[in-house]
Amino acid sequence: MDGEEQQEFLREFVDLFARCFTTGEWAQLEELLEDWQATAEAHRNPELPEAWRTRGRPEEYAPIEALNAV
């Protein structure tokens, strides 16, 4: 990640950590870390964002009923 993204992560992390520490509820911090981890992984592998955007065409999917019938 570039310097601007690293600073953004740090600001978000510190702010949210303080809120979670106050409330004792940590789920939001876990979500933030997962989101930023995905961002870092996307930077390491530039093909990932394109793969996430193109998950196939709707006609390539089989209806669930058809899968259960087999």
N, C-alpha and C positions, 0 to 999 in steps of 0.2 A: 504494500500500500504506500502511496505517496505521503509526504509529510502532512499535508492538509487532512487526509483521511485519518492518519494516526492521531492527530490533534483532536479531530472530531470524536474518534473512539474514546480517547482519554477523557474528554469533557463529559460525554454521555456516561461513561463508566463511573466516574467519580460522583456525578450527580445522582445516578441511580443507586449506586452503592450506599450513599448516605441515606437515601430514602428507605431502602430495604433494611438497613441497619436499624433505623428508627422504628419501622413497622414490624420487623422480624419476618417479613414475607419476602422470599428470595426468588420466586418464580420469574419475575420480570427480569432480574439480573441474568438468570440462566438463558432466557430468550434473547437478551441483548448479546450475550457472548456467542450464542449459536448464530445469530444474524451476522455478526462481525467475522466469525470463523468462515462462514460461507463467502463473505466478501473477500477475505484473504485467499481462500482457495480459488476463487474466480480469477484473482490477479495472478496466481501461480500457474493456472491452466486456462488460457484465454478461450479454449474451445468449450468450457463448461457453460458460460452464459448462453451461448448459441444453442447448446443441447437442452438447456432448461427452457428456452423459448420455443423450441421445436420438438414437441413431444409426440409427433405423429399427427396424422389426419384423423378426424372422427370416424371415417369409414374403415380405418384399420383396426378399430376396436370391436371386440365381440361383445354382444349383450350378455349380461350375467346369467340370464335364463338359459342361453345356449351353452354356457360353460357347465352349468349344473346338470344339463340334460345328458351330457356325455358320460 
